[in-house]
Amino acid sequence: MQIDPVNCILSWKYFQPLSKVCFTTFMAHQDWMRFHHGLRRTANYLSHLETVSNLFYWGYLDIIDCFKFQWYVFSAHLICILPLGVFLHLAVEAPLMILLNTIFENGKH
């Protein structure tokens, strides 16, 4: 019998809380991005053509500067969404899972 190293690493008990928080963060990040873009006071068009034209308009002709700008946006979203994901997991998902396990566990007896 061959042991799968990927399964062994991912089923490690210390990754289980991280996976639950990552799932909650994944579920909330689209709403966060919509909220963030909704706070803008000007129209923001989310298309590939608009993004490329804005890069040329703002003077991001250098590809390295373009990646730096994208990295700043990614970092800002990550810094904001991770605490929100932890909060949502602790305030909503974990108590709801305990409640559901309690309800369905009593139904088995």
PECOR-V711068 format. One record per residue. N is the residue number from 0. RES is the residue in one small letter. OMEGA is omega in whole degrees, 0 to 359 (* if undefined). BURIAL is I if it has 9 or more other ideal C-beta (glycine too) atoms within 8 Angstrom, else O. Layout:
# PECOR-V711068
n->[N	N]
res->[RES	RES]
omega->[OMEGA	OMEGA]
burial->[BURIAL	BURIAL]
This chain:
# PECOR-V711068
n->[0	1	2	3	4	5	6	7	8	9	10	11	12	13	14	15	16	17	18	19	20	21	22	23	24	25	26	27	28	29	30	31	32	33	34	35	36	37	38	39	40	41	42	43	44	45	46	47	48	49	50	51	52	53	54	55	56	57	58	59	60	61	62	63	64	65	66	67	68	69	70	71	72	73	74	75	76	77	78	79	80	81	82	83	84	85	86	87	88	89	90	91	92	93	94	95	96	97	98	99	100	101	102	103	104	105	106	107	108]
res->[m	q	i	d	p	v	n	c	i	l	s	w	k	y	f	q	p	l	s	k	v	c	f	t	t	f	m	a	h	q	d	w	m	r	f	h	h	g	l	r	r	t	a	n	y	l	s	h	l	e	t	v	s	n	l	f	y	w	g	y	l	d	i	i	d	c	f	k	f	q	w	y	v	f	s	a	h	l	i	c	i	l	p	l	g	v	f	l	h	l	a	v	e	a	p	l	m	i	l	l	n	t	i	f	e	n	g	k	h]
omega->[182	180	179	183	179	179	179	181	184	178	177	189	181	177	184	176	179	180	178	178	179	179	179	178	178	182	184	189	178	178	178	180	176	177	181	180	177	178	180	180	177	180	178	181	183	175	180	181	180	179	180	180	177	178	178	180	181	178	178	179	179	184	179	177	178	179	176	179	179	179	178	179	179	181	179	179	181	180	180	189	181	175	176	178	177	179	180	178	182	184	186	190	182	178	179	178	177	179	180	177	178	180	184	176	178	180	181	184	*]
burial->[O	O	O	O	O	O	O	I	O	O	O	O	O	O	I	O	O	O	O	I	I	I	O	I	I	O	O	I	I	O	O	I	I	O	O	I	I	O	O	O	O	O	O	O	O	O	O	O	O	I	I	O	O	O	I	I	O	O	O	I	O	O	O	O	I	I	O	O	I	O	O	O	O	O	O	O	I	O	O	I	I	I	O	I	I	I	O	I	I	O	O	I	I	I	O	O	O	O	O	O	O	O	O	O	O	O	O	O	O]
